[in-house]
Amino acid sequence: MKVGVIGGGAWGTALAQVAAQGGETLLWAREPDVVASIAEARENRLFLAGVPLSEAIRPTGALTDLEDCDVLLVVTPAQHMRSVLASLPTFRGALLLCSKGIEEASGQLLHTIARETCPEAAVMVLSGPTFAHEVAAGLPTALTLAAEIEAEAEAVRSRLARPAFRIYLTDDVAGAEVGGAVKNVLAIACGVVEGRGLGQNARAALIARGFAEMTRFGLARGARAETLAGLSGLGDLVLTCSSTSSRNFSLGKGLGQGRPASELMADRRTVAEGAFTAPVLRRLAEAEGIEMPIVAAVDDLLAGQADVDSVLGRLLSRPLRPERA
């Protein structure tokens, strides 16, 4: 099975490193510097510096080089996925979506976009608690692969799975996607807690109540509770809400320290997807009558419509209620 990876950032490069253990793997990057760095130095100096890359990774700047692949791992930022997939030659293999987010303009989950733009492809989702540098270093990692047809998912898993890269299957595509999208917004909130020095108790409470928001939204979107409680939901949430290795957590930490969102976003070479997901997630939740106060608070902070103290006061003054609510 011939594998290609679309996206030469840290996560795309790490996934290419995993796939290369099973044979030649094509890695498409938009940035010519990334292609040259991998080809000449066997290192992605821009996004994953210091990690020696397999000789089996073949970098390219031409999407047409990927047309003979059997499976494409799509690792482009969520807001650019539609345009990148639309630029592909007609593809009839498996599209494995490895990005996390919701398209801001349409409010659609990424698997819906992929099915619209590549109707002849088998669309799947790969999600879970993963930091790129750990995956690239071969440290143990477990993920969820979601696909509606089990036999197709099994074939992709057989090609990619390794002892230290464990893949669990589900047919709950929406659930795997919702977890990955919502946790980015909640990670910003946890970063705010860290930056404001509110303590570990506050962070643990926020993770638990944030998971309740994720579950409410996911169930309304047809997800299953057990998927949201698994690797692609709760597992990813715990990881992303606990470390400055998370771009979203780091963004929130800066907000908690009083820095404006515009300054923090301008400094970034890589994308904190939660900043784009927060407004659309809030819009969808409010339109469907789903209560997501933490998401709303993050959106207000990012938009500059409230400061940290005011959103904290708003959250802490909410009425007390049974925990199941």
LONU-47045 format. One record per residue (C-alpha): residue in three letters; chain; x, y, z. Coordinates in nm, 2 decimals. Example, Ala and Ser with C-alpha at 12.3 -4.5 7.8 and 13.67 -1.06 7.14 Angstrom:
BEGIN
<atom code="ala" unit="A" px="1.23" py="-0.45" pz="0.78"/>
<atom code="ser" unit="A" px="1.37" py="-0.11" pz="0.71"/>
end
This chain:
BEGIN
<atom code="met" unit="A" px="0.00" py="0.00" pz="0.00"/>
<atom code="lys" unit="A" px="0.16" py="0.33" pz="-0.12"/>
<atom code="val" unit="A" px="0.13" py="0.61" pz="0.14"/>
<atom code="gly" unit="A" px="0.13" py="0.98" pz="0.09"/>
<atom code="val" unit="A" px="0.11" py="1.26" pz="0.35"/>
<atom code="ile" unit="A" px="-0.04" py="1.60" pz="0.26"/>
<atom code="gly" unit="A" px="0.11" py="1.86" pz="0.49"/>
<atom code="gly" unit="A" px="0.48" py="1.91" pz="0.59"/>
<atom code="gly" unit="A" px="0.43" py="2.06" pz="0.94"/>
<atom code="ala" unit="A" px="0.54" py="1.88" pz="1.26"/>
<atom code="trp" unit="A" px="0.25" py="1.64" pz="1.27"/>
<atom code="gly" unit="A" px="0.26" py="1.55" pz="0.90"/>
<atom code="thr" unit="A" px="0.63" py="1.49" pz="0.92"/>
<atom code="ala" unit="A" px="0.59" py="1.27" pz="1.23"/>
<atom code="leu" unit="A" px="0.32" py="1.07" pz="1.06"/>
<atom code="ala" unit="A" px="0.55" py="1.03" pz="0.75"/>
<atom code="gln" unit="A" px="0.82" py="0.90" pz="0.98"/>
<atom code="val" unit="A" px="0.58" py="0.63" pz="1.11"/>
<atom code="ala" unit="A" px="0.46" py="0.54" pz="0.77"/>
<atom code="ala" unit="A" px="0.81" py="0.52" pz="0.64"/>
<atom code="gln" unit="A" px="0.87" py="0.22" pz="0.86"/>
<atom code="gly" unit="A" px="0.65" py="0.02" pz="0.62"/>
<atom code="gly" unit="A" px="0.81" py="0.15" pz="0.29"/>
<atom code="glu" unit="A" px="0.85" py="0.46" pz="0.08"/>
<atom code="thr" unit="A" px="0.63" py="0.74" pz="0.19"/>
<atom code="leu" unit="A" px="0.57" py="1.06" pz="-0.01"/>
<atom code="leu" unit="A" px="0.55" py="1.38" pz="0.19"/>
<atom code="trp" unit="A" px="0.40" py="1.69" pz="0.03"/>
<atom code="ala" unit="A" px="0.48" py="2.03" pz="0.18"/>
<atom code="arg" unit="A" px="0.37" py="2.37" pz="0.06"/>
<atom code="glu" unit="A" px="0.70" py="2.53" pz="0.18"/>
<atom code="pro" unit="A" px="0.99" py="2.48" pz="-0.06"/>
<atom code="asp" unit="A" px="1.23" py="2.52" pz="0.23"/>
<atom code="val" unit="A" px="1.08" py="2.21" pz="0.40"/>
<atom code="val" unit="A" px="1.11" py="2.00" pz="0.08"/>
<atom code="ala" unit="A" px="1.47" py="2.10" pz="0.04"/>
<atom code="ser" unit="A" px="1.56" py="2.05" pz="0.41"/>
<atom code="ile" unit="A" px="1.42" py="1.69" pz="0.41"/>
<atom code="ala" unit="A" px="1.57" py="1.60" pz="0.07"/>
<atom code="glu" unit="A" px="1.92" py="1.74" pz="0.15"/>
<atom code="ala" unit="A" px="1.95" py="1.71" pz="0.53"/>
<atom code="arg" unit="A" px="1.69" py="1.44" pz="0.62"/>
<atom code="glu" unit="A" px="1.54" py="1.69" pz="0.87"/>
<atom code="asn" unit="A" px="1.25" py="1.92" pz="0.88"/>
<atom code="arg" unit="A" px="1.44" py="2.22" pz="1.02"/>
<atom code="leu" unit="A" px="1.14" py="2.45" pz="1.01"/>
<atom code="phe" unit="A" px="0.88" py="2.24" pz="1.19"/>
<atom code="leu" unit="A" px="1.05" py="1.94" pz="1.35"/>
<atom code="ala" unit="A" px="1.41" py="2.04" pz="1.41"/>
<atom code="gly" unit="A" px="1.65" py="1.79" pz="1.55"/>
<atom code="val" unit="A" px="1.47" py="1.48" pz="1.44"/>
<atom code="pro" unit="A" px="1.66" py="1.26" pz="1.19"/>
<atom code="leu" unit="A" px="1.41" py="1.15" pz="0.92"/>
<atom code="ser" unit="A" px="1.39" py="0.81" pz="0.75"/>
<atom code="glu" unit="A" px="1.55" py="0.78" pz="0.41"/>
<atom code="ala" unit="A" px="1.22" py="0.62" pz="0.30"/>
<atom code="ile" unit="A" px="1.05" py="0.97" pz="0.32"/>
<atom code="arg" unit="A" px="1.04" py="1.13" pz="-0.02"/>
<atom code="pro" unit="A" px="0.95" py="1.50" pz="0.00"/>
<atom code="thr" unit="A" px="0.77" py="1.68" pz="-0.29"/>
<atom code="gly" unit="A" px="0.61" py="2.01" pz="-0.36"/>
<atom code="ala" unit="A" px="0.38" py="1.87" pz="-0.63"/>
<atom code="leu" unit="A" px="0.04" py="1.73" pz="-0.54"/>
<atom code="thr" unit="A" px="0.03" py="1.54" pz="-0.87"/>
<atom code="asp" unit="A" px="0.31" py="1.32" pz="-0.73"/>
<atom code="leu" unit="A" px="0.05" py="1.17" pz="-0.49"/>
<atom code="glu" unit="A" px="-0.21" py="1.06" pz="-0.74"/>
<atom code="asp" unit="A" px="-0.08" py="0.70" pz="-0.74"/>
<atom code="cys" unit="A" px="-0.10" py="0.66" pz="-0.36"/>
<atom code="asp" unit="A" px="-0.34" py="0.41" pz="-0.21"/>
<atom code="val" unit="A" px="-0.39" py="0.62" pz="0.11"/>
<atom code="leu" unit="A" px="-0.33" py="0.99" pz="0.17"/>
<atom code="leu" unit="A" px="-0.29" py="1.12" pz="0.53"/>
<atom code="val" unit="A" px="-0.43" py="1.47" pz="0.52"/>
<atom code="val" unit="A" px="-0.26" py="1.70" pz="0.77"/>
<atom code="thr" unit="A" px="-0.34" py="2.05" pz="0.64"/>
<atom code="pro" unit="A" px="-0.49" py="2.31" pz="0.88"/>
<atom code="ala" unit="A" px="-0.86" py="2.27" pz="0.90"/>
<atom code="gln" unit="A" px="-0.94" py="2.60" pz="0.74"/>
<atom code="his" unit="A" px="-0.74" py="2.51" pz="0.43"/>
<atom code="met" unit="A" px="-0.85" py="2.15" pz="0.39"/>
<atom code="arg" unit="A" px="-1.12" py="2.22" pz="0.13"/>
<atom code="ser" unit="A" px="-0.89" py="2.41" pz="-0.10"/>
<atom code="val" unit="A" px="-0.61" py="2.16" pz="-0.08"/>
<atom code="leu" unit="A" px="-0.84" py="1.86" pz="-0.14"/>
<atom code="ala" unit="A" px="-1.00" py="2.04" pz="-0.43"/>
<atom code="ser" unit="A" px="-0.65" py="2.08" pz="-0.59"/>
<atom code="leu" unit="A" px="-0.59" py="1.70" pz="-0.58"/>
<atom code="pro" unit="A" px="-0.63" py="1.50" pz="-0.90"/>
<atom code="thr" unit="A" px="-0.93" py="1.27" pz="-0.89"/>
<atom code="phe" unit="A" px="-0.85" py="1.04" pz="-0.60"/>
<atom code="arg" unit="A" px="-1.02" py="0.70" pz="-0.54"/>
<atom code="gly" unit="A" px="-0.81" py="0.56" pz="-0.25"/>
<atom code="ala" unit="A" px="-0.84" py="0.62" pz="0.12"/>
<atom code="leu" unit="A" px="-0.83" py="0.97" pz="0.26"/>
<atom code="leu" unit="A" px="-0.72" py="0.96" pz="0.63"/>
<atom code="leu" unit="A" px="-0.80" py="1.30" pz="0.79"/>
<atom code="cys" unit="A" px="-0.54" py="1.38" pz="1.06"/>
<atom code="ser" unit="A" px="-0.63" py="1.74" pz="1.12"/>
<atom code="lys" unit="A" px="-0.87" py="1.87" pz="1.39"/>
<atom code="gly" unit="A" px="-1.12" py="2.14" pz="1.36"/>
<atom code="ile" unit="A" px="-1.44" py="2.27" pz="1.21"/>
<atom code="glu" unit="A" px="-1.46" py="2.47" pz="0.89"/>
<atom code="glu" unit="A" px="-1.53" py="2.83" pz="1.00"/>
<atom code="ala" unit="A" px="-1.72" py="2.94" pz="0.69"/>
<atom code="ser" unit="A" px="-1.96" py="2.64" pz="0.67"/>
<atom code="gly" unit="A" px="-1.96" py="2.49" pz="1.02"/>
<atom code="gln" unit="A" px="-1.89" py="2.15" pz="0.87"/>
<atom code="leu" unit="A" px="-1.68" py="1.88" pz="1.02"/>
<atom code="leu" unit="A" px="-1.38" py="1.79" pz="0.81"/>
<atom code="his" unit="A" px="-1.51" py="1.44" pz="0.70"/>
<atom code="thr" unit="A" px="-1.81" py="1.61" pz="0.54"/>
<atom code="ile" unit="A" px="-1.58" py="1.85" pz="0.35"/>
<atom code="ala" unit="A" px="-1.37" py="1.56" pz="0.23"/>
<atom code="arg" unit="A" px="-1.67" py="1.37" pz="0.10"/>
<atom code="glu" unit="A" px="-1.79" py="1.67" pz="-0.09"/>
<atom code="thr" unit="A" px="-1.45" py="1.75" pz="-0.25"/>
<atom code="cys" unit="A" px="-1.34" py="1.39" pz="-0.31"/>
<atom code="pro" unit="A" px="-1.66" py="1.19" pz="-0.36"/>
<atom code="glu" unit="A" px="-1.48" py="0.88" pz="-0.49"/>
<atom code="ala" unit="A" px="-1.25" py="0.84" pz="-0.19"/>
<atom code="ala" unit="A" px="-1.30" py="0.64" pz="0.12"/>
<atom code="val" unit="A" px="-1.29" py="0.90" pz="0.40"/>
<atom code="met" unit="A" px="-1.15" py="0.81" pz="0.74"/>
<atom code="val" unit="A" px="-1.04" py="1.00" pz="1.05"/>
<atom code="leu" unit="A" px="-0.73" py="0.95" pz="1.27"/>
<atom code="ser" unit="A" px="-0.73" py="1.12" pz="1.60"/>
<atom code="gly" unit="A" px="-0.61" py="1.09" pz="1.95"/>
<atom code="pro" unit="A" px="-0.36" py="1.22" pz="2.22"/>
<atom code="thr" unit="A" px="-0.05" py="1.29" pz="2.01"/>
<atom code="phe" unit="A" px="0.24" py="1.53" pz="2.03"/>
<atom code="ala" unit="A" px="0.43" py="1.52" pz="1.70"/>
<atom code="his" unit="A" px="0.78" py="1.52" pz="1.86"/>
<atom code="glu" unit="A" px="0.70" py="1.22" pz="2.07"/>
<atom code="val" unit="A" px="0.55" py="1.02" pz="1.77"/>
<atom code="ala" unit="A" px="0.85" py="1.11" pz="1.56"/>
<atom code="ala" unit="A" px="1.08" py="0.99" pz="1.84"/>
<atom code="gly" unit="A" px="0.90" py="0.65" pz="1.85"/>
<atom code="leu" unit="A" px="0.75" py="0.70" pz="2.19"/>
<atom code="pro" unit="A" px="0.44" py="0.49" pz="2.27"/>
<atom code="thr" unit="A" px="0.12" py="0.64" pz="2.13"/>
<atom code="ala" unit="A" px="-0.24" py="0.52" pz="2.09"/>
<atom code="leu" unit="A" px="-0.50" py="0.67" pz="1.85"/>
<atom code="thr" unit="A" px="-0.85" py="0.61" pz="1.71"/>
<atom code="leu" unit="A" px="-0.91" py="0.54" pz="1.34"/>
<atom code="ala" unit="A" px="-1.27" py="0.60" pz="1.25"/>
<atom code="ala" unit="A" px="-1.42" py="0.47" pz="0.93"/>
<atom code="glu" unit="A" px="-1.77" py="0.35" pz="0.83"/>
<atom code="ile" unit="A" px="-1.64" py="0.04" pz="0.65"/>
<atom code="glu" unit="A" px="-1.44" py="-0.19" pz="0.88"/>
<atom code="ala" unit="A" px="-1.25" py="-0.37" pz="0.60"/>
<atom code="glu" unit="A" px="-1.12" py="-0.05" pz="0.46"/>
<atom code="ala" unit="A" px="-1.01" py="0.07" pz="0.81"/>
<atom code="glu" unit="A" px="-0.84" py="-0.26" pz="0.88"/>
<atom code="ala" unit="A" px="-0.63" py="-0.23" pz="0.56"/>
<atom code="val" unit="A" px="-0.51" py="0.12" pz="0.65"/>
<atom code="arg" unit="A" px="-0.44" py="0.01" pz="1.01"/>
<atom code="ser" unit="A" px="-0.23" py="-0.28" pz="0.89"/>
<atom code="arg" unit="A" px="-0.01" py="-0.05" pz="0.69"/>
<atom code="leu" unit="A" px="0.04" py="0.22" pz="0.96"/>
<atom code="ala" unit="A" px="0.02" py="0.05" pz="1.30"/>
<atom code="arg" unit="A" px="0.34" py="-0.03" pz="1.49"/>
<atom code="pro" unit="A" px="0.41" py="-0.16" pz="1.84"/>
<atom code="ala" unit="A" px="0.46" py="0.20" pz="1.96"/>
<atom code="phe" unit="A" px="0.19" py="0.34" pz="1.73"/>
<atom code="arg" unit="A" px="-0.13" py="0.16" pz="1.84"/>
<atom code="ile" unit="A" px="-0.45" py="0.22" pz="1.64"/>
<atom code="tyr" unit="A" px="-0.80" py="0.13" pz="1.77"/>
<atom code="leu" unit="A" px="-1.09" py="0.11" pz="1.53"/>
<atom code="thr" unit="A" px="-1.44" py="0.26" pz="1.55"/>
<atom code="asp" unit="A" px="-1.71" py="0.34" pz="1.30"/>
<atom code="asp" unit="A" px="-1.81" py="0.66" pz="1.48"/>
<atom code="val" unit="A" px="-1.65" py="0.91" pz="1.24"/>
<atom code="ala" unit="A" px="-1.84" py="1.21" pz="1.39"/>
<atom code="gly" unit="A" px="-1.74" py="1.12" pz="1.74"/>
<atom code="ala" unit="A" px="-1.37" py="1.10" pz="1.65"/>
<atom code="glu" unit="A" px="-1.39" py="1.44" pz="1.48"/>
<atom code="val" unit="A" px="-1.59" py="1.62" pz="1.75"/>
<atom code="gly" unit="A" px="-1.35" py="1.52" pz="2.02"/>
<atom code="gly" unit="A" px="-1.05" py="1.65" pz="1.83"/>
<atom code="ala" unit="A" px="-1.22" py="1.98" pz="1.74"/>
<atom code="val" unit="A" px="-1.37" py="2.07" pz="2.08"/>
<atom code="lys" unit="A" px="-1.06" py="1.98" pz="2.29"/>
<atom code="asn" unit="A" px="-0.86" py="2.25" pz="2.11"/>
<atom code="val" unit="A" px="-1.09" py="2.52" pz="2.24"/>
<atom code="leu" unit="A" px="-1.09" py="2.37" pz="2.59"/>
<atom code="ala" unit="A" px="-0.71" py="2.36" pz="2.59"/>
<atom code="ile" unit="A" px="-0.70" py="2.74" pz="2.54"/>
<atom code="ala" unit="A" px="-0.92" py="2.77" pz="2.85"/>
<atom code="cys" unit="A" px="-0.68" py="2.55" pz="3.05"/>
<atom code="gly" unit="A" px="-0.39" py="2.76" pz="2.93"/>
<atom code="val" unit="A" px="-0.57" py="3.06" pz="3.06"/>
<atom code="val" unit="A" px="-0.60" py="2.89" pz="3.40"/>
<atom code="glu" unit="A" px="-0.22" py="2.82" pz="3.39"/>
<atom code="gly" unit="A" px="-0.13" py="3.17" pz="3.28"/>
<atom code="arg" unit="A" px="-0.35" py="3.33" pz="3.55"/>
<atom code="gly" unit="A" px="-0.21" py="3.11" pz="3.82"/>
<atom code="leu" unit="A" px="-0.55" py="2.97" pz="3.93"/>
<atom code="gly" unit="A" px="-0.41" py="2.63" pz="4.03"/>
<atom code="gln" unit="A" px="-0.44" py="2.26" pz="3.96"/>
<atom code="asn" unit="A" px="-0.78" py="2.23" pz="4.12"/>
<atom code="ala" unit="A" px="-0.92" py="2.48" pz="3.87"/>
<atom code="arg" unit="A" px="-0.76" py="2.30" pz="3.58"/>
<atom code="ala" unit="A" px="-0.90" py="1.96" pz="3.68"/>
<atom code="ala" unit="A" px="-1.25" py="2.11" pz="3.72"/>
<atom code="leu" unit="A" px="-1.23" py="2.28" pz="3.39"/>
<atom code="ile" unit="A" px="-1.13" py="1.96" pz="3.21"/>
<atom code="ala" unit="A" px="-1.42" py="1.78" pz="3.37"/>
<atom code="arg" unit="A" px="-1.68" py="2.05" pz="3.29"/>
<atom code="gly" unit="A" px="-1.53" py="2.10" pz="2.95"/>
<atom code="phe" unit="A" px="-1.57" py="1.73" pz="2.88"/>
<atom code="ala" unit="A" px="-1.93" py="1.77" pz="2.97"/>
<atom code="glu" unit="A" px="-1.96" py="2.04" pz="2.70"/>
<atom code="met" unit="A" px="-1.78" py="1.82" pz="2.45"/>
<atom code="thr" unit="A" px="-2.02" py="1.54" pz="2.53"/>
<atom code="arg" unit="A" px="-2.33" py="1.75" pz="2.49"/>
<atom code="phe" unit="A" px="-2.22" py="1.89" pz="2.15"/>
<atom code="gly" unit="A" px="-2.10" py="1.54" pz="2.03"/>
<atom code="leu" unit="A" px="-2.42" py="1.36" pz="2.12"/>
<atom code="ala" unit="A" px="-2.62" py="1.63" pz="1.94"/>
<atom code="arg" unit="A" px="-2.40" py="1.57" pz="1.63"/>
<atom code="gly" unit="A" px="-2.47" py="1.19" pz="1.64"/>
<atom code="ala" unit="A" px="-2.15" py="1.09" pz="1.82"/>
<atom code="arg" unit="A" px="-2.15" py="0.81" pz="2.07"/>
<atom code="ala" unit="A" px="-2.06" py="0.87" pz="2.43"/>
<atom code="glu" unit="A" px="-1.80" py="0.59" pz="2.44"/>
<atom code="thr" unit="A" px="-1.61" py="0.75" pz="2.15"/>
<atom code="leu" unit="A" px="-1.60" py="1.08" pz="2.33"/>
<atom code="ala" unit="A" px="-1.48" py="0.91" pz="2.65"/>
<atom code="gly" unit="A" px="-1.20" py="0.74" pz="2.45"/>
<atom code="leu" unit="A" px="-0.87" py="0.83" pz="2.29"/>
<atom code="ser" unit="A" px="-1.00" py="1.08" pz="2.04"/>
<atom code="gly" unit="A" px="-1.21" py="1.27" pz="2.30"/>
<atom code="leu" unit="A" px="-1.12" py="1.25" pz="2.67"/>
<atom code="gly" unit="A" px="-0.77" py="1.12" pz="2.60"/>
<atom code="asp" unit="A" px="-0.68" py="1.40" pz="2.36"/>
<atom code="leu" unit="A" px="-0.84" py="1.65" pz="2.60"/>
<atom code="val" unit="A" px="-0.63" py="1.55" pz="2.90"/>
<atom code="leu" unit="A" px="-0.31" py="1.57" pz="2.69"/>
<atom code="thr" unit="A" px="-0.38" py="1.90" pz="2.52"/>
<atom code="cys" unit="A" px="-0.49" py="2.06" pz="2.85"/>
<atom code="ser" unit="A" px="-0.18" py="1.97" pz="3.04"/>
<atom code="ser" unit="A" px="0.13" py="2.08" pz="2.85"/>
<atom code="thr" unit="A" px="0.29" py="2.38" pz="2.69"/>
<atom code="ser" unit="A" px="0.38" py="2.15" pz="2.40"/>
<atom code="ser" unit="A" px="0.02" py="2.22" pz="2.29"/>
<atom code="arg" unit="A" px="-0.01" py="2.52" pz="2.07"/>
<atom code="asn" unit="A" px="-0.37" py="2.58" pz="2.20"/>
<atom code="phe" unit="A" px="-0.26" py="2.56" pz="2.56"/>
<atom code="ser" unit="A" px="0.03" py="2.80" pz="2.50"/>
<atom code="leu" unit="A" px="-0.21" py="3.05" pz="2.34"/>
<atom code="gly" unit="A" px="-0.44" py="3.03" pz="2.64"/>
<atom code="lys" unit="A" px="-0.15" py="3.07" pz="2.88"/>
<atom code="gly" unit="A" px="-0.05" py="3.39" pz="2.70"/>
<atom code="leu" unit="A" px="-0.41" py="3.52" pz="2.73"/>
<atom code="gly" unit="A" px="-0.41" py="3.44" pz="3.10"/>
<atom code="gln" unit="A" px="-0.09" py="3.64" pz="3.14"/>
<atom code="gly" unit="A" px="-0.27" py="3.94" pz="2.99"/>
<atom code="arg" unit="A" px="-0.13" py="3.94" pz="2.63"/>
<atom code="pro" unit="A" px="-0.38" py="4.02" pz="2.35"/>
<atom code="ala" unit="A" px="-0.49" py="3.75" pz="2.12"/>
<atom code="ser" unit="A" px="-0.38" py="3.95" pz="1.81"/>
<atom code="glu" unit="A" px="-0.02" py="3.96" pz="1.94"/>
<atom code="leu" unit="A" px="-0.01" py="3.60" pz="2.03"/>
<atom code="met" unit="A" px="-0.15" py="3.48" pz="1.70"/>
<atom code="ala" unit="A" px="0.09" py="3.71" pz="1.50"/>
<atom code="asp" unit="A" px="0.39" py="3.54" pz="1.67"/>
<atom code="arg" unit="A" px="0.29" py="3.20" pz="1.56"/>
<atom code="arg" unit="A" px="0.45" py="3.01" pz="1.27"/>
<atom code="thr" unit="A" px="0.21" py="2.72" pz="1.34"/>
<atom code="val" unit="A" px="-0.17" py="2.72" pz="1.37"/>
<atom code="ala" unit="A" px="-0.36" py="2.70" pz="1.70"/>
<atom code="glu" unit="A" px="-0.68" py="2.55" pz="1.56"/>
<atom code="gly" unit="A" px="-0.88" py="2.63" pz="1.87"/>
<atom code="ala" unit="A" px="-0.87" py="3.00" pz="1.79"/>
<atom code="phe" unit="A" px="-1.06" py="2.93" pz="1.46"/>
<atom code="thr" unit="A" px="-1.28" py="2.66" pz="1.61"/>
<atom code="ala" unit="A" px="-1.41" py="2.87" pz="1.91"/>
<atom code="pro" unit="A" px="-1.63" py="3.11" pz="1.72"/>
<atom code="val" unit="A" px="-1.79" py="2.86" pz="1.49"/>
<atom code="leu" unit="A" px="-1.84" py="2.61" pz="1.77"/>
<atom code="arg" unit="A" px="-2.01" py="2.87" pz="1.98"/>
<atom code="arg" unit="A" px="-2.23" py="2.97" pz="1.68"/>
<atom code="leu" unit="A" px="-2.33" py="2.61" pz="1.62"/>
<atom code="ala" unit="A" px="-2.40" py="2.54" pz="1.99"/>
<atom code="glu" unit="A" px="-2.61" py="2.85" pz="2.03"/>
<atom code="ala" unit="A" px="-2.81" py="2.78" pz="1.72"/>
<atom code="glu" unit="A" px="-2.88" py="2.43" pz="1.84"/>
<atom code="gly" unit="A" px="-2.95" py="2.53" pz="2.21"/>
<atom code="ile" unit="A" px="-2.64" py="2.34" pz="2.34"/>
<atom code="glu" unit="A" px="-2.50" py="2.50" pz="2.66"/>
<atom code="met" unit="A" px="-2.12" py="2.55" pz="2.62"/>
<atom code="pro" unit="A" px="-2.02" py="2.83" pz="2.86"/>
<atom code="ile" unit="A" px="-1.65" py="2.76" pz="2.86"/>
<atom code="val" unit="A" px="-1.64" py="2.77" pz="2.48"/>
<atom code="ala" unit="A" px="-1.83" py="3.10" pz="2.49"/>
<atom code="ala" unit="A" px="-1.58" py="3.24" pz="2.74"/>
<atom code="val" unit="A" px="-1.28" py="3.14" pz="2.52"/>
<atom code="asp" unit="A" px="-1.45" py="3.30" pz="2.21"/>
<atom code="asp" unit="A" px="-1.50" py="3.63" pz="2.40"/>
<atom code="leu" unit="A" px="-1.14" py="3.63" pz="2.51"/>
<atom code="leu" unit="A" px="-1.01" py="3.57" pz="2.16"/>
<atom code="ala" unit="A" px="-1.24" py="3.83" pz="2.01"/>
<atom code="gly" unit="A" px="-1.13" py="4.09" pz="2.27"/>
<atom code="gln" unit="A" px="-1.49" py="4.13" pz="2.39"/>
<atom code="ala" unit="A" px="-1.40" py="4.04" pz="2.75"/>
<atom code="asp" unit="A" px="-1.10" py="4.02" pz="2.97"/>
<atom code="val" unit="A" px="-0.99" py="3.72" pz="3.18"/>
<atom code="asp" unit="A" px="-1.13" py="3.85" pz="3.51"/>
<atom code="ser" unit="A" px="-1.48" py="3.92" pz="3.36"/>
<atom code="val" unit="A" px="-1.51" py="3.57" pz="3.19"/>
<atom code="leu" unit="A" px="-1.39" py="3.41" pz="3.51"/>
<atom code="gly" unit="A" px="-1.65" py="3.60" pz="3.71"/>
<atom code="arg" unit="A" px="-1.91" py="3.49" pz="3.47"/>
<atom code="leu" unit="A" px="-1.82" py="3.12" pz="3.49"/>
<atom code="leu" unit="A" px="-1.78" py="3.12" pz="3.87"/>
<atom code="ser" unit="A" px="-2.12" py="3.29" pz="3.92"/>
<atom code="arg" unit="A" px="-2.32" py="3.04" pz="3.72"/>
<atom code="pro" unit="A" px="-2.60" py="2.87" pz="3.91"/>
<atom code="leu" unit="A" px="-2.52" py="2.55" pz="4.10"/>
<atom code="arg" unit="A" px="-2.68" py="2.24" pz="3.95"/>
<atom code="pro" unit="A" px="-2.66" py="1.86" pz="3.95"/>
<atom code="glu" unit="A" px="-2.33" py="1.74" pz="3.81"/>
<atom code="arg" unit="A" px="-2.50" py="1.54" pz="3.53"/>
<atom code="ala" unit="A" px="-2.61" py="1.88" pz="3.38"/>
end
